[in-house]
């Protein structure tokens, strides 16, 4: 149940990102659902590989390169989907930052609604 709630809230937060920031476009809630799923899939499968491969750069930049990796995941998801569009890397960077902040808020709220027993 928590996973479905997180997926729905992530899709809603993606719509909020598109509403707040003009560099990100989402055509519909269905497109947002698919985009949230693809972003989650990329963050689960591709992101750990990129983090390991770019570990020296991440250490030199004191972790700031992780923002670039997040933006790349956001941009990659937009490039493979039709109803989700990001206008360039700068838009992906800002959009992924907003989306990440909303994700932290969602995760915090879900931890209160679904406490571990």
C-alpha positions in Angstrom: 0.0 0.0 0.0 2.9 2.4 0.9 4.5 1.7 -2.5 1.3 2.6 -4.4 0.8 5.7 -2.3 4.4 6.8 -3.0 4.0 6.2 -6.7 0.8 8.3 -6.9 2.3 11.1 -4.8 5.4 11.1 -6.9 3.3 11.4 -10.0 1.4 14.3 -8.4 4.7 15.9 -7.4 5.9 15.6 -11.0 2.8 17.5 -12.1 3.6 20.1 -9.4 7.1 20.5 -10.8 5.7 21.0 -14.3 3.3 23.6 -12.9 5.9 25.5 -10.9 8.7 25.3 -13.4 8.2 25.9 -17.1 11.3 23.9 -18.2 9.4 20.7 -17.4 6.2 19.6 -19.2 3.9 16.8 -18.3 0.9 16.2 -20.6 -1.4 14.3 -18.2 -1.6 12.5 -14.9 -1.2 9.2 -16.8 2.0 10.5 -18.3 3.1 11.6 -14.9 2.4 8.1 -13.5 4.5 6.5 -16.2 7.3 9.1 -15.8 7.4 8.6 -12.0 7.7 4.9 -12.6 10.5 5.3 -15.2 12.4 7.8 -13.0 12.1 5.3 -10.1 13.3 2.5 -12.3 16.3 4.5 -13.6 17.1 5.5 -10.0 17.0 1.9 -8.9 18.9 0.3 -11.8 21.1 2.9 -13.6 21.9 5.4 -10.8 23.9 3.1 -8.6 26.1 2.1 -11.5 26.7 5.8 -12.4 27.5 6.6 -8.8 30.1 3.9 -8.6 31.6 4.8 -12.0 31.8 8.5 -11.1 33.0 8.0 -7.5 36.3 9.9 -8.0 34.6 12.9 -9.5 32.0 12.8 -6.7 34.7 12.8 -4.1 36.6 15.7 -5.7 33.4 17.8 -5.9 32.5 16.8 -2.3 29.3 15.1 -3.5 28.0 17.9 -5.7 28.3 15.7 -8.8 25.4 13.6 -7.4 23.2 16.5 -8.5 24.4 16.0 -12.0 23.6 12.3 -11.8 20.1 13.1 -10.6 19.6 15.5 -13.4 20.8 12.9 -15.9 18.3 10.4 -14.6 15.5 13.0 -14.8 16.6 13.9 -18.4 16.9 10.3 -19.5 13.4 9.5 -18.3 12.1 12.5 -20.3 14.0 11.4 -23.4 12.3 7.9 -23.5 8.8 9.1 -22.8 6.3 11.0 -24.9 4.1 12.8 -22.4 7.1 14.0 -20.3 9.5 16.7 -21.7 12.5 18.5 -20.2 14.0 21.5 -22.0 17.7 20.8 -21.7 20.2 19.9 -19.0 19.7 23.1 -16.9 15.9 22.4 -16.8 16.6 18.8 -15.8 18.9 20.0 -13.0 16.4 22.4 -11.5 13.5 20.0 -12.2 15.3 17.2 -10.5 16.1 19.4 -7.5 12.5 20.3 -7.0 11.3 16.7 -7.6 13.9 15.5 -5.0 12.8 18.0 -2.4 9.1 16.9 -2.9 10.2 13.3 -2.7 11.8 13.9 0.7 8.6 15.5 1.9 6.5 12.5 0.5 8.8 10.0 2.1 8.6 11.8 5.5 4.8 12.0 5.3 4.5 8.3 4.3 6.7 7.3 7.2 4.2 8.9 9.6 1.2 7.3 7.8 2.8 3.9 7.6 5.1 3.5 10.6 7.3 0.4 10.8 6.3 -2.1 13.4 
